[in-house]
Amino acid sequence: MGLYLENFVLNRTLVTKARTVGEADVSLFAGLAGDFNPLHVDAEFAAKSEFGGRIAHGPLVLSMAIGLMAQLNLIDGTALALLDLKWEFKGPVKLGDTIRTRVTPIEKRPTRKQGRGVLVLRFEVENQRGETVQTGAITLLMKTRSTEKTAPR
């Protein structure tokens, strides 16, 4: 079970495990999303580009960053909804790059409805060279401790 809203410590950064972006990741994402831009799927085309090779889809890396955060077991079973997403793409992620994410709770507040609150998490995605390739924030509707009902006496 993930953390309740009250358990998050503001401005306490957590670092995820690392993950290498591979051929299968990009191919599967291209098929799922229907995005076959040659920068992602055509090695010959991409080699002649300013990137010098194939790059991962920006939204693929965003999804991986959220997945890496999920592996920290912060929100499993306690997140109720994704309310907002703001994201910036700072640099390319090439096939073979290894990414990790710094996740920082930056805001939390209860809502008018008992048992719920709003949490904002900041993300900084870095490659193996420590370069920031993406940044963003997600706003989540979260359970609060008052969600858990106490047994009558």
PyRosetta script that sets phi, psi and omega in degrees:
from pyrosetta import init, pose_from_sequence

init()
pose = pose_from_sequence("MGLYLENFVLNRTLVTKARTVGEADVSLFAGLAGDFNPLHVDAEFAAKSEFGGRIAHGPLVLSMAIGLMAQLNLIDGTALALLDLKWEFKGPVKLGDTIRTRVTPIEKRPTRKQGRGVLVLRFEVENQRGETVQTGAITLLMKTRSTEKTAPR")
pose.set_psi(1, 138.3)
pose.set_omega(1, 179.3)
pose.set_phi(2, -75.1)
pose.set_psi(2, -173.6)
pose.set_omega(2, -179.4)
pose.set_phi(3, -84.7)
pose.set_psi(3, 148.2)
pose.set_omega(3, 170.4)
pose.set_phi(4, -83.3)
pose.set_psi(4, 162.5)
pose.set_omega(4, -177.9)
pose.set_phi(5, -49.5)
pose.set_psi(5, -44.0)
pose.set_omega(5, -176.1)
pose.set_phi(6, -64.5)
pose.set_psi(6, -22.9)
pose.set_omega(6, -176.6)
pose.set_phi(7, -79.8)
pose.set_psi(7, -15.8)
pose.set_omega(7, -178.8)
pose.set_phi(8, -75.5)
pose.set_psi(8, 133.5)
pose.set_omega(8, 178.2)
pose.set_phi(9, -100.9)
pose.set_psi(9, 117.2)
pose.set_omega(9, -178.4)
pose.set_phi(10, -62.5)
pose.set_psi(10, 140.7)
pose.set_omega(10, 177.0)
pose.set_phi(11, 64.1)
pose.set_psi(11, 17.3)
pose.set_omega(11, 173.9)
pose.set_phi(12, -98.5)
pose.set_psi(12, 107.8)
pose.set_omega(12, -175.4)
pose.set_phi(13, -82.3)
pose.set_psi(13, 134.3)
pose.set_omega(13, 174.4)
pose.set_phi(14, -113.8)
pose.set_psi(14, 144.9)
pose.set_omega(14, -179.3)
pose.set_phi(15, -114.5)
pose.set_psi(15, 131.4)
pose.set_omega(15, -178.6)
pose.set_phi(16, -80.5)
pose.set_psi(16, 172.7)
pose.set_omega(16, 168.4)
pose.set_phi(17, -67.1)
pose.set_psi(17, 166.5)
pose.set_omega(17, 177.4)
pose.set_phi(18, -94.1)
pose.set_psi(18, 156.9)
pose.set_omega(18, 178.2)
pose.set_phi(19, -145.7)
pose.set_psi(19, 132.8)
pose.set_omega(19, 178.7)
pose.set_phi(20, -90.2)
pose.set_psi(20, 132.5)
pose.set_omega(20, 179.6)
pose.set_phi(21, -83.7)
pose.set_psi(21, 120.2)
pose.set_omega(21, -174.6)
pose.set_phi(22, -115.5)
pose.set_psi(22, 175.8)
pose.set_omega(22, 179.0)
pose.set_phi(23, -55.4)
pose.set_psi(23, -46.6)
pose.set_omega(23, -177.6)
pose.set_phi(24, -63.2)
pose.set_psi(24, -38.3)
pose.set_omega(24, 179.1)
pose.set_phi(25, -58.3)
pose.set_psi(25, -49.1)
pose.set_omega(25, -176.7)
pose.set_phi(26, -68.6)
pose.set_psi(26, -42.9)
pose.set_omega(26, 179.9)
pose.set_phi(27, -64.1)
pose.set_psi(27, -45.0)
pose.set_omega(27, 179.7)
pose.set_phi(28, -64.7)
pose.set_psi(28, -42.0)
pose.set_omega(28, 179.7)
pose.set_phi(29, -65.1)
pose.set_psi(29, -41.7)
pose.set_omega(29, 178.7)
pose.set_phi(30, -58.2)
pose.set_psi(30, -44.6)
pose.set_omega(30, 179.6)
pose.set_phi(31, -67.1)
pose.set_psi(31, -42.1)
pose.set_omega(31, -179.5)
pose.set_phi(32, -65.8)
pose.set_psi(32, -45.7)
pose.set_omega(32, -176.6)
pose.set_phi(33, -84.7)
pose.set_psi(33, -19.5)
pose.set_omega(33, -175.4)
pose.set_phi(34, 76.2)
pose.set_psi(34, 19.1)
pose.set_omega(34, -178.6)
pose.set_phi(35, -102.7)
pose.set_psi(35, 99.7)
pose.set_omega(35, -178.1)
pose.set_phi(36, -108.9)
pose.set_psi(36, 35.8)
pose.set_omega(36, 175.6)
pose.set_phi(37, -52.4)
pose.set_psi(37, 132.0)
pose.set_omega(37, -176.7)
pose.set_phi(38, -61.8)
pose.set_psi(38, -19.7)
pose.set_omega(38, 174.9)
pose.set_phi(39, -62.3)
pose.set_psi(39, -24.7)
pose.set_omega(39, -178.6)
pose.set_phi(40, -97.4)
pose.set_psi(40, -34.0)
pose.set_omega(40, -168.1)
pose.set_phi(41, -118.7)
pose.set_psi(41, -6.7)
pose.set_omega(41, -175.7)
pose.set_phi(42, -120.1)
pose.set_psi(42, 102.6)
pose.set_omega(42, -175.2)
pose.set_phi(43, -60.4)
pose.set_psi(43, -41.2)
pose.set_omega(43, -178.2)
pose.set_phi(44, -65.7)
pose.set_psi(44, -46.6)
pose.set_omega(44, 177.9)
pose.set_phi(45, -60.9)
pose.set_psi(45, -49.1)
pose.set_omega(45, -176.2)
pose.set_phi(46, -64.7)
pose.set_psi(46, -31.9)
pose.set_omega(46, 179.6)
pose.set_phi(47, -62.5)
pose.set_psi(47, -29.1)
pose.set_omega(47, -179.4)
pose.set_phi(48, -88.8)
pose.set_psi(48, -2.7)
pose.set_omega(48, -178.0)
pose.set_phi(49, -84.6)
pose.set_psi(49, 174.6)
pose.set_omega(49, 177.8)
pose.set_phi(50, -64.2)
pose.set_psi(50, -16.1)
pose.set_omega(50, -179.3)
pose.set_phi(51, -88.0)
pose.set_psi(51, -17.4)
pose.set_omega(51, 178.0)
pose.set_phi(52, 73.5)
pose.set_psi(52, 9.9)
pose.set_omega(52, 179.0)
pose.set_phi(53, 171.6)
pose.set_psi(53, 177.2)
pose.set_omega(53, -177.3)
pose.set_phi(54, -65.9)
pose.set_psi(54, 145.8)
pose.set_omega(54, 176.5)
pose.set_phi(55, -124.1)
pose.set_psi(55, 154.0)
pose.set_omega(55, 177.7)
pose.set_phi(56, -75.0)
pose.set_psi(56, 151.3)
pose.set_omega(56, 173.2)
pose.set_phi(57, -61.1)
pose.set_psi(57, 137.4)
pose.set_omega(57, 176.6)
pose.set_phi(58, -55.4)
pose.set_psi(58, -48.5)
pose.set_omega(58, 178.7)
pose.set_phi(59, -64.3)
pose.set_psi(59, -25.1)
pose.set_omega(59, 174.9)
pose.set_phi(60, -64.7)
pose.set_psi(60, -46.5)
pose.set_omega(60, -179.9)
pose.set_phi(61, -65.0)
pose.set_psi(61, -40.5)
pose.set_omega(61, 175.1)
pose.set_phi(62, -56.2)
pose.set_psi(62, -48.1)
pose.set_omega(62, 179.8)
pose.set_phi(63, -62.4)
pose.set_psi(63, -40.3)
pose.set_omega(63, 177.4)
pose.set_phi(64, -62.9)
pose.set_psi(64, -40.0)
pose.set_omega(64, 179.5)
pose.set_phi(65, -61.5)
pose.set_psi(65, -43.6)
pose.set_omega(65, 178.3)
pose.set_phi(66, -67.1)
pose.set_psi(66, -38.2)
pose.set_omega(66, 176.8)
pose.set_phi(67, -64.1)
pose.set_psi(67, -40.4)
pose.set_omega(67, 176.7)
pose.set_phi(68, -63.3)
pose.set_psi(68, -39.5)
pose.set_omega(68, 175.9)
pose.set_phi(69, -62.5)
pose.set_psi(69, -41.5)
pose.set_omega(69, -179.2)
pose.set_phi(70, -60.5)
pose.set_psi(70, -31.6)
pose.set_omega(70, 178.7)
pose.set_phi(71, -67.1)
pose.set_psi(71, -15.2)
pose.set_omega(71, 175.2)
pose.set_phi(72, -79.6)
pose.set_psi(72, -3.5)
pose.set_omega(72, 179.4)
pose.set_phi(73, 58.0)
pose.set_psi(73, 42.2)
pose.set_omega(73, 179.4)
pose.set_phi(74, -83.8)
pose.set_psi(74, -35.1)
pose.set_omega(74, -169.9)
pose.set_phi(75, -126.4)
pose.set_psi(75, 2.5)
pose.set_omega(75, -178.2)
pose.set_phi(76, -63.2)
pose.set_psi(76, 117.2)
pose.set_omega(76, 177.6)
pose.set_phi(77, 83.7)
pose.set_psi(77, -8.4)
pose.set_omega(77, 179.2)
pose.set_phi(78, -115.4)
pose.set_psi(78, -16.8)
pose.set_omega(78, 173.9)
pose.set_phi(79, -81.8)
pose.set_psi(79, 131.9)
pose.set_omega(79, -179.5)
pose.set_phi(80, -101.6)
pose.set_psi(80, -31.0)
pose.set_omega(80, -177.9)
pose.set_phi(81, -166.1)
pose.set_psi(81, 150.6)
pose.set_omega(81, 168.9)
pose.set_phi(82, -88.8)
pose.set_psi(82, 119.6)
pose.set_omega(82, -176.7)
pose.set_phi(83, -96.8)
pose.set_psi(83, -32.1)
pose.set_omega(83, -175.6)
pose.set_phi(84, -159.0)
pose.set_psi(84, 155.2)
pose.set_omega(84, 178.7)
pose.set_phi(85, -145.9)
pose.set_psi(85, 125.6)
pose.set_omega(85, 174.1)
pose.set_phi(86, -126.5)
pose.set_psi(86, 128.8)
pose.set_omega(86, -171.9)
pose.set_phi(87, -144.3)
pose.set_psi(87, 143.8)
pose.set_omega(87, 175.0)
pose.set_phi(88, -126.4)
pose.set_psi(88, 138.4)
pose.set_omega(88, 179.9)
pose.set_phi(89, -104.8)
pose.set_psi(89, 110.8)
pose.set_omega(89, -170.8)
pose.set_phi(90, -96.1)
pose.set_psi(90, -28.2)
pose.set_omega(90, -176.9)
pose.set_phi(91, -164.7)
pose.set_psi(91, 164.2)
pose.set_omega(91, -177.2)
pose.set_phi(92, -74.5)
pose.set_psi(92, 153.3)
pose.set_omega(92, 170.3)
pose.set_phi(93, -117.2)
pose.set_psi(93, 115.5)
pose.set_omega(93, -178.5)
pose.set_phi(94, -89.0)
pose.set_psi(94, 156.2)
pose.set_omega(94, 173.5)
pose.set_phi(95, -57.9)
pose.set_psi(95, 132.8)
pose.set_omega(95, -177.0)
pose.set_phi(96, 96.7)
pose.set_psi(96, -13.6)
pose.set_omega(96, 175.3)
pose.set_phi(97, -70.2)
pose.set_psi(97, 149.6)
pose.set_omega(97, 177.5)
pose.set_phi(98, -113.2)
pose.set_psi(98, 127.2)
pose.set_omega(98, -177.7)
pose.set_phi(99, -113.9)
pose.set_psi(99, 154.5)
pose.set_omega(99, 169.6)
pose.set_phi(100, -143.2)
pose.set_psi(100, 162.1)
pose.set_omega(100, -173.8)
pose.set_phi(101, -127.7)
pose.set_psi(101, 137.1)
pose.set_omega(101, 170.6)
pose.set_phi(102, -99.5)
pose.set_psi(102, 124.8)
pose.set_omega(102, -176.7)
pose.set_phi(103, -117.8)
pose.set_psi(103, 125.4)
pose.set_omega(103, -177.3)
pose.set_phi(104, -130.9)
pose.set_psi(104, 119.6)
pose.set_omega(104, 171.9)
pose.set_phi(105, -68.5)
pose.set_psi(105, 123.7)
pose.set_omega(105, -176.3)
pose.set_phi(106, -116.1)
pose.set_psi(106, -12.2)
pose.set_omega(106, 178.6)
pose.set_phi(107, -157.9)
pose.set_psi(107, 142.0)
pose.set_omega(107, 171.7)
pose.set_phi(108, -150.8)
pose.set_psi(108, 142.4)
pose.set_omega(108, 180.0)
pose.set_phi(109, -157.6)
pose.set_psi(109, 146.9)
pose.set_omega(109, 175.7)
pose.set_phi(110, -74.1)
pose.set_psi(110, 160.8)
pose.set_omega(110, 173.5)
pose.set_phi(111, -104.9)
pose.set_psi(111, 174.7)
pose.set_omega(111, 177.8)
pose.set_phi(112, -66.6)
pose.set_psi(112, -27.8)
pose.set_omega(112, -178.6)
pose.set_phi(113, -85.1)
pose.set_psi(113, 123.2)
pose.set_omega(113, -177.7)
pose.set_phi(114, -58.3)
pose.set_psi(114, 142.9)
pose.set_omega(114, 177.3)
pose.set_phi(115, 88.7)
pose.set_psi(115, 2.0)
pose.set_omega(115, -177.8)
pose.set_phi(116, -133.5)
pose.set_psi(116, 152.0)
pose.set_omega(116, 175.1)
pose.set_phi(117, -153.3)
pose.set_psi(117, 171.3)
pose.set_omega(117, -178.7)
pose.set_phi(118, -113.6)
pose.set_psi(118, 133.7)
pose.set_omega(118, -179.6)
pose.set_phi(119, -126.2)
pose.set_psi(119, 135.2)
pose.set_omega(119, 174.2)
pose.set_phi(120, -114.7)
pose.set_psi(120, 126.2)
pose.set_omega(120, 177.4)
pose.set_phi(121, -113.7)
pose.set_psi(121, 129.0)
pose.set_omega(121, 174.9)
pose.set_phi(122, -92.3)
pose.set_psi(122, 139.8)
pose.set_omega(122, 179.4)
pose.set_phi(123, -119.1)
pose.set_psi(123, 138.5)
pose.set_omega(123, 169.9)
pose.set_phi(124, -131.3)
pose.set_psi(124, 113.9)
pose.set_omega(124, -178.1)
pose.set_phi(125, -99.0)
pose.set_psi(125, 125.8)
pose.set_omega(125, -178.8)
pose.set_phi(126, -120.4)
pose.set_psi(126, 150.2)
pose.set_omega(126, 173.3)
pose.set_phi(127, -91.1)
pose.set_psi(127, -175.5)
pose.set_omega(127, -176.1)
pose.set_phi(128, -66.5)
pose.set_psi(128, -15.3)
pose.set_omega(128, 177.8)
pose.set_phi(129, -95.1)
pose.set_psi(129, 5.0)
pose.set_omega(129, -179.2)
pose.set_phi(130, 78.7)
pose.set_psi(130, 11.8)
pose.set_omega(130, 178.9)
pose.set_phi(131, -83.5)
pose.set_psi(131, 134.2)
pose.set_omega(131, 177.3)
pose.set_phi(132, -77.8)
pose.set_psi(132, 119.5)
pose.set_omega(132, -177.3)
pose.set_phi(133, -105.2)
pose.set_psi(133, -23.6)
pose.set_omega(133, 176.5)
pose.set_phi(134, -150.6)
pose.set_psi(134, 148.4)
pose.set_omega(134, 172.0)
pose.set_phi(135, -137.4)
pose.set_psi(135, 157.0)
pose.set_omega(135, 178.3)
pose.set_phi(136, 179.6)
pose.set_psi(136, -176.5)
pose.set_omega(136, 177.6)
pose.set_phi(137, -146.8)
pose.set_psi(137, 142.3)
pose.set_omega(137, 173.5)
pose.set_phi(138, -119.2)
pose.set_psi(138, 143.6)
pose.set_omega(138, 176.0)
pose.set_phi(139, -112.3)
pose.set_psi(139, 126.2)
pose.set_omega(139, -175.2)
pose.set_phi(140, -120.5)
pose.set_psi(140, 145.2)
pose.set_omega(140, 167.3)
pose.set_phi(141, -89.2)
pose.set_psi(141, 122.9)
pose.set_omega(141, -173.1)
pose.set_phi(142, -121.0)
pose.set_psi(142, 154.2)
pose.set_omega(142, 170.3)
pose.set_phi(143, -73.3)
pose.set_psi(143, 148.3)
pose.set_omega(143, 170.9)
pose.set_phi(144, -109.8)
pose.set_psi(144, 167.6)
pose.set_omega(144, 180.0)
pose.set_phi(145, -56.6)
pose.set_psi(145, -32.7)
pose.set_omega(145, -178.3)
pose.set_phi(146, -67.5)
pose.set_psi(146, -4.8)
pose.set_omega(146, 175.0)
pose.set_phi(147, -66.3)
pose.set_psi(147, -38.0)
pose.set_omega(147, -177.4)
pose.set_phi(148, -74.2)
pose.set_psi(148, 120.9)
pose.set_omega(148, -179.2)
pose.set_phi(149, -84.3)
pose.set_psi(149, 139.7)
pose.set_omega(149, 176.5)
pose.set_phi(150, -89.3)
pose.set_psi(150, 145.9)
pose.set_omega(150, -178.8)
pose.set_phi(151, -69.9)
pose.set_psi(151, 140.0)
pose.set_omega(151, 178.4)
pose.set_phi(152, -66.4)
pose.set_psi(152, 150.3)
pose.set_omega(152, -179.9)
pose.set_phi(153, -96.4)
pose.dump_pdb("model.pdb")
